[in-house]
Amino acid sequence: ICSASVSLGLMRAVIAETIAHVTVTRLEHLDQSLAQQLVVRTDVARMQILADTTQTVINDALTAIETGREDATLRVLEVKAVAGEAAIETTDRVSHMFFRLIDPKHPMYDKDLAAKYGDATICFRRLRG
């Protein structure tokens, strides 16, 4: 359950960074933020659903352990799988969203945004403090 909680924390941090980025980044030709784009909103929503699902599975596993339910062992195994898969999918989705910030040849590359959000390890560094 501890590793699942770490995965959940990683997902929450990645989602927060993503929301911060898409909220301030503007598509000048449309006079809109990235957050106003359907594809971006859909990606953020999918990531949030994965995090919420992981939280629910963690809570259920803890309840199963605390109440001595017969399925407690199964729930502990399930939470490891769910959290691991969700963390991988969330970080993969973000990497696709932010790819333009690590490739200076990308047509939507922005030097200032790349300096702030382009480092793929930014969430790990912030989690470490």
C-alpha positions, 0 to 999 in steps of 0.5 A, a space after each residue: 500500500 505504501 508504494 501505491 501511495 507513492 504512485 498516487 503522490 506522483 500522479 497528483 504532482 504531475 497533474 498539478 504541474 500539468 494544470 499549471 502549465 496548460 492554464 498559463 500557456 496560450 495559443 496566440 492565434 486562437 486567443 485561448 489557453 491550452 486548457 481551453 482545448 478539448 484534447 487537453 481537457 480530455 487528457 487532464 480529465 483522464 489523468 484525474 480519473 486515474 488518480 481518483 480511481 487509485 485513491 479509491 482502490 487504496 481506501 478499499 484495500 485499507 478498509 479490507 485490512 482494517 475490517 479483516 475482510 476475506 478479500 484483503 490479500 487480493 485487495 493489497 495485490 490489486 492496489 499495487 497493480 492499479 497504482 503502478 499502471 495508473 502512474 505509468 499511464 499518467 506520466 506517459 500522457 504528460 510526456 506526450 503533452 509536453 514533448 514540444 517543450 523538449 524539442 527545439 525543432 518542434 513548431 510549438 517550441 517556446 523557449 521560456 516555457 521550455 525553461 520552466 516545464 521542459 525538464 522531464 524530471 521537474 516533478 521528481 525534483 519538486 517531490 524531493 524538496 
